Amino acid sequence: MTTPAPLVASDLDRTLIYSAAALHLTGPDAAAPRLLCVEVYEGRPLSYLTETAAALLSELAGRATFVPATTRTRAQYGRIRLPGPPPEFAVCANGGHLLVRGVTDPDWQRTVADRLAAHCAPLDEIDAHLARTTDPVWLRSRRTAEDLFAYLVVERPLLPDGWVADLAGWAKTRGWTVSLQGRKLYVVPRPLTKSAAVAEVARRTGATGFLGAGDSLLDTDLLLAADRGWRPGHGELADTDWGAPRVTALAERGVAAGEAIVRAMVGAVGGS
């Protein structure tokens, strides 16, 4: 019987890939790492990892089943060109879509729809509440994604004290959760999780466990479900000093953390 390849699942933005604003290059310019652009948006470079991280990610993809697990929509994920072969599986919309060789899996889509209908208030109710309670003084935009969840782009310094906590309390009673990441505030159905979609990949591949990485509240379920996990020294989880027994809290911040995460994953699956 063939032993299945190790399974590795990781968040993307601010975990493996970084915008220019999130690189956290604090040393001398001459000592900065060489960067590889992996995303272009409207003709401009948007997301990067170090060239060393790119080589390690290619090695990892050759040794394991690597699954990008992102809150991005399918269209946003489609802009990313990671090094190595295209992943056979990818998790988009925080678990709302499981892509198999780039195509949405209809069975998983039906499973998600049934779970949300059974356990959560409808998206229209959430969006209407956001429309009533947000203020144009600090709100830049209000959007929904994939007909699954809502998110706001905000001027974070102008957010009223207690507004996010009040929203989180209101959302919790309706089966939803709230995550503030930089200028984006996500309101997501509680059953819509990356870990559930990764568990489905494990079922299909025969993997008995997986390695995971992430930086935000929306990654906690993934990290808790993983046999081993890593989080960077920045982000929502670092800001709250979140930790768990099988999760390593790295000191590195920015793009250096992405490189450290991939290096640790390669080592864990038996690479260099």
C-alpha positions as MATLAB code, in Angstrom:
seq = 'MTTPAPLVASDLDRTLIYSAAALHLTGPDAAAPRLLCVEVYEGRPLSYLTETAAALLSELAGRATFVPATTRTRAQYGRIRLPGPPPEFAVCANGGHLLVRGVTDPDWQRTVADRLAAHCAPLDEIDAHLARTTDPVWLRSRRTAEDLFAYLVVERPLLPDGWVADLAGWAKTRGWTVSLQGRKLYVVPRPLTKSAAVAEVARRTGATGFLGAGDSLLDTDLLLAADRGWRPGHGELADTDWGAPRVTALAERGVAAGEAIVRAMVGAVGGS';
ca = [
       0.000    0.000    0.000;
       1.404    3.402   -1.008;
       1.957    5.832    1.850;
       0.220    9.147    1.114;
       2.367   12.253    0.788;
       2.507   14.562    3.806;
      -0.203   17.231    3.771;
       0.753   20.884    4.315;
      -1.808   23.715    4.421;
      -0.966   27.390    4.790;
      -2.612   30.758    4.748;
      -1.170   33.071    2.092;
      -1.366   36.816    2.808;
       0.946   37.912    5.622;
       1.876   34.270    6.235;
       3.662   33.158    3.046;
       3.268   36.177    0.737;
       3.510   39.889    1.524;
       2.546   43.219    0.043;
       5.209   45.923   -0.083;
       3.653   47.548    2.995;
       3.854   44.284    4.971;
       7.438   43.222    4.095;
       8.861   44.629    7.359;
      12.337   45.234    5.947;
      13.948   47.002    8.894;
      17.653   46.412    8.216;
      20.031   48.220    5.868;
      18.820   48.349    2.266;
      22.002   46.636    1.071;
      21.215   43.663    3.345;
      17.604   43.237    2.219;
      16.726   39.812    0.781;
      16.096   39.368   -2.943;
      12.364   39.221   -3.539;
      10.221   37.336   -6.038;
       6.924   38.887   -7.136;
       4.129   36.275   -7.134;
       1.116   38.520   -7.783;
       0.348   41.370  -10.184;
      -2.835   43.440   -9.873;
      -3.920   45.998  -12.469;
      -0.494   45.840  -14.068;
       1.411   46.470  -10.832;
       3.385   44.088   -8.595;
       1.456   43.369   -5.409;
       2.726   40.354   -3.422;
       6.176   38.945   -2.768;
       8.192   36.288   -1.009;
      11.942   35.988   -0.701;
      13.808   34.069   -3.392;
      14.992   31.692   -0.677;
      11.387   31.081    0.405;
      10.461   30.480   -3.243;
      13.103   27.773   -3.592;
      12.014   26.172   -0.320;
       8.354   26.258   -1.378;
       9.234   24.492   -4.635;
      11.061   21.832   -2.610;
       8.094   21.503   -0.249;
       5.654   21.066   -3.139;
       7.833   18.230   -4.438;
       7.772   16.420   -1.104;
       4.224   17.047    0.123;
       0.683   17.848   -0.945;
       0.794   21.627   -0.506;
      -2.611   23.307   -0.074;
      -2.930   27.108   -0.135;
      -5.703   27.940    2.356;
      -6.885   31.523    1.953;
      -9.788   33.840    2.689;
      -9.302   35.289   -0.797;
     -12.006   34.806   -3.383;
     -11.307   32.479   -6.279;
     -10.619   35.457   -8.565;
      -8.156   36.973   -6.071;
      -6.420   33.635   -5.584;
      -6.193   33.225   -9.353;
      -3.793   36.182   -9.570;
      -1.156   34.405   -7.495;
       1.619   32.456   -9.197;
       3.443   30.475   -6.529;
       6.734   28.754   -7.356;
       6.603   25.049   -8.076;
       3.837   23.068   -9.760;
       0.258   24.398   -9.505;
      -1.307   22.951   -6.323;
      -3.748   20.125   -6.979;
      -5.957   21.424   -4.149;
      -6.572   24.969   -2.917;
      -8.960   26.343   -0.304;
     -10.565   29.711   -1.128;
     -13.151   31.950    0.559;
     -12.076   30.696    3.990;
     -13.194   27.172    3.151;
     -16.220   28.063    1.052;
     -14.625   26.720   -2.113;
     -12.356   23.735   -2.556;
     -10.520   23.939   -5.865;
      -9.395   20.676   -7.427;
      -6.896   21.319  -10.216;
      -8.210   24.884  -10.375;
     -11.917   24.012  -10.560;
     -14.510   24.410   -7.794;
     -15.604   21.058   -6.394;
     -19.435   20.982   -6.548;
     -19.861   18.353   -3.821;
     -17.924   20.474   -1.327;
     -19.859   23.584   -2.382;
     -23.158   21.812   -1.588;
     -21.822   20.616    1.750;
     -20.869   24.166    2.735;
     -24.224   25.591    1.640;
     -26.096   23.027    3.745;
     -23.983   23.767    6.844;
     -24.465   27.518    6.575;
     -28.203   27.232    6.038;
     -28.502   25.034    9.128;
     -26.362   27.029   11.548;
     -26.093   30.695   10.533;
     -28.161   33.803    9.941;
     -28.254   34.675    6.221;
     -25.647   36.918    4.655;
     -28.299   39.513    3.759;
     -29.018   40.062    7.459;
     -25.334   40.573    8.221;
     -24.822   42.943    5.304;
     -27.889   44.995    6.252;
     -26.606   45.345    9.818;
     -23.229   46.537    8.544;
     -24.961   49.068    6.295;
     -26.865   50.465    9.313;
     -23.974   50.610   11.768;
     -20.966   51.740    9.714;
     -19.955   55.378    9.314;
     -18.541   56.929    6.120;
     -16.078   58.815    8.323;
     -14.063   55.600    8.709;
     -15.575   53.205    6.156;
     -13.844   53.010    2.775;
     -15.957   50.194    1.307;
     -18.413   47.432    2.228;
     -18.439   44.240    0.186;
     -19.562   40.629    0.117;
     -17.417   37.802   -1.204;
     -18.583   34.749   -3.150;
     -22.078   35.166   -1.580;
     -20.531   33.652    1.545;
     -19.228   36.398    3.845;
     -18.894   40.162    4.215;
     -15.926   42.427    4.703;
     -15.208   46.100    5.232;
     -12.203   48.199    4.283;
     -11.772   50.742    7.077;
      -9.579   53.581    8.283;
      -8.485   51.656   11.329;
      -7.273   54.606   13.454;
     -10.739   56.179   13.125;
     -12.734   53.123   14.252;
     -14.779   54.020   17.362;
     -13.673   52.340   20.582;
     -15.725   49.231   21.204;
     -17.349   49.090   17.764;
     -15.554   45.913   16.679;
     -16.279   44.212   20.020;
     -19.955   45.166   19.780;
     -20.127   43.808   16.238;
     -18.428   40.575   17.319;
     -20.945   40.086   20.130;
     -23.886   40.715   17.804;
     -22.472   38.400   15.131;
     -21.739   35.578   17.588;
     -25.415   35.197   18.466;
     -26.122   34.691   14.773;
     -23.442   32.079   14.154;
     -20.860   34.456   12.670;
     -17.364   35.563   13.705;
     -15.393   38.798   13.234;
     -11.714   39.254   12.367;
      -9.874   42.574   11.959;
      -6.773   42.232    9.757;
      -5.007   45.463    8.905;
      -7.554   47.659    7.132;
      -9.948   44.770    6.454;
     -12.645   43.610    8.838;
     -14.144   40.218    7.984;
     -17.525   38.933    9.131;
     -17.590   35.203    8.406;
     -20.019   32.360    9.199;
     -18.599   30.295   12.048;
     -18.900   26.938   10.195;
     -17.002   28.411    7.215;
     -13.490   27.271    8.124;
     -10.252   26.434    6.415;
      -9.779   23.386    8.641;
     -13.001   21.765    7.409;
     -11.902   22.084    3.789;
      -8.389   20.823    4.585;
      -9.939   17.853    6.398;
     -11.764   17.050    3.164;
      -8.441   17.146    1.287;
      -6.978   14.789    3.891;
      -9.902   12.420    3.401;
      -9.399   12.396   -0.362;
      -5.625   11.966   -0.261;
      -5.488    9.529    2.647;
      -3.313   11.817    4.771;
      -3.623   11.151    8.508;
      -2.692   14.659    9.603;
      -1.241   17.899    8.318;
       1.074   20.823    8.993;
      -0.430   24.321    9.090;
       0.449   28.012    9.235;
      -1.444   31.274    9.586;
      -1.422   34.715   11.171;
      -5.041   35.699   11.893;
      -8.084   34.798   13.959;
      -9.505   33.095   10.863;
      -6.504   30.723   10.937;
      -6.943   29.507   14.515;
      -9.112   26.539   13.529;
      -6.480   25.502   10.965;
      -3.654   25.771   13.489;
      -5.564   23.921   16.209;
      -6.418   21.075   13.826;
      -2.831   20.716   12.580;
      -0.366   18.195   13.982;
       2.180   21.026   13.969;
       1.644   24.681   13.204;
       3.494   27.964   12.919;
       2.451   31.582   13.249;
       4.575   34.657   12.453;
       5.657   37.289   14.931;
       3.165   39.780   13.471;
      -0.554   39.791   12.805;
      -3.770   39.325   14.728;
      -2.594   36.223   16.604;
       0.753   37.723   17.588;
      -0.947   40.951   18.695;
      -3.093   38.960   21.140;
      -0.238   36.594   22.115;
      -2.329   33.645   20.941;
      -0.731   30.257   21.303;
      -1.461   26.536   21.404;
       0.601   23.482   22.453;
       1.464   22.313   18.923;
       1.886   25.795   17.432;
       5.285   27.500   17.245;
       5.181   31.277   17.649;
       8.021   32.607   15.506;
       9.980   35.731   16.360;
      10.405   36.721   12.703;
       8.108   39.365   11.274;
       7.156   40.264    7.715;
       8.607   38.456    4.720;
      11.329   36.908    6.899;
       8.582   35.077    8.791;
       7.271   33.628    5.536;
      10.723   32.250    4.775;
      11.050   30.835    8.296;
       7.666   29.101    8.022;
       8.475   27.383    4.729;
      11.905   26.355    6.018;
      10.293   24.794    9.109;
       7.739   22.961    6.984;
      10.395   21.554    4.672;
      12.322   20.347    7.697;
       9.201   18.770    9.188;
       8.456   16.716    6.072;
      12.067   15.561    5.802;
      13.668   18.116    3.476;
      16.794   20.199    3.836;
];
